[in-house]
Amino acid sequence: MRDELRDPLRLEHIRDAILKLEEASKEEGFFNLTEKDLSYFGVVKLLEIIGEAAYKLSQDFKASHPDTPWKIVVGMRHVLVHGYYHIDHRDVFKTIQNDLPVLLNQVNMYLKEFD
């Protein structure tokens, strides 16, 4: 029950990180960052936050919202943290472009459930 009370907060963390990534992606050159650019690590950190917040969502919440691939979201966080040396920055930016808009729409819908 206690974790369920935190679900809205975790969803807000996911939403806020996605919005920061969206804002940053409007900047010229964002998608041309490489693993050597310090700003790239900020991008990766925001993706890690998304994965960690998804991990911390209650099991009941995740089970009741199976349209979102929670295991993949959390799995990406694990790869970014533990397999950082295998990450291709182009894959990171494909995720931002292709997957995060869908996740943002889902999170916004889920947050309305708590209103």
Number of C-alpha atoms within 10 A of each C-alpha: 7 7 14 15 12 14 22 19 14 24 22 17 18 25 22 16 21 22 16 12 20 15 10 15 16 10 9 8 9 15 18 11 16 14 15 9 10 10 14 18 14 12 21 20 16 20 25 23 19 25 22 20 21 24 18 16 20 18 12 12 13 18 11 10 13 9 10 15 13 18 13 12 21 20 17 20 25 15 14 18 14 10 11 13 10 9 13 11 17 14 10 17 19 12 14 19 15 10 12 22 15 12 19 18 11 16 18 14 11 16 16 9 8 9 6
